[in-house]
Amino acid sequence: MRIKFSVPGQPRPAGSKRTFAARNKAGVYTGKVGIMDASGQKGRDWREAVAAAGAEAYRMTADAEYPLLWRGPLRVRMVFCFHRPKSHYRTGRFAATLNRHAPREMTKTPDALKLARAVEDALSGVIYADDSQIVAEEIEKHWEDLPRALIEIETI
């Protein structure tokens, strides 16, 4: 089985996770450990958009009588498209033309692996049971006019 879908919007990375010791109001250690994701609200909004688009694509392609999460090995391809900054373009009447010094490849942040991790986490429990099922993965970052993520998942 194979699913392909697009998620419009600026791709956001998964934030670094940090653990901390939970303390009560008096500042005394409670014996619990908390985990904080540094991606913030924009990261949460992006993961929710990915999950919603993935759920819709899954609903359209899944067997209506057998709507279970995929189990087994998966191959995933992710293409992250970013809008070029204004500094990549010339000015004046040539404002629609790329500057000759504008980079051809997207080598700026965010990191491709953190972008992929955000998508993997967002789709766990939506299309597949767990992101550990992914055994082959292809990740690309590009400059394009329309910021989005193109995602393709297939069973092996």
ABEGO torsion letter per residue (X at the ends): XBBBBBBBEBBBBBBBBBBBBBBBAAGBBAGBBBBBBAAEAAAAAAAAAAAAAAAAAAAAABBAABBBBBBEBBBBBBBBBBBBBAAABBBEAAAABBBAABBABBABOBBAAAAAAAAAAAABGAABABAAABABBBBBBBBBABBBBBBBBBBX
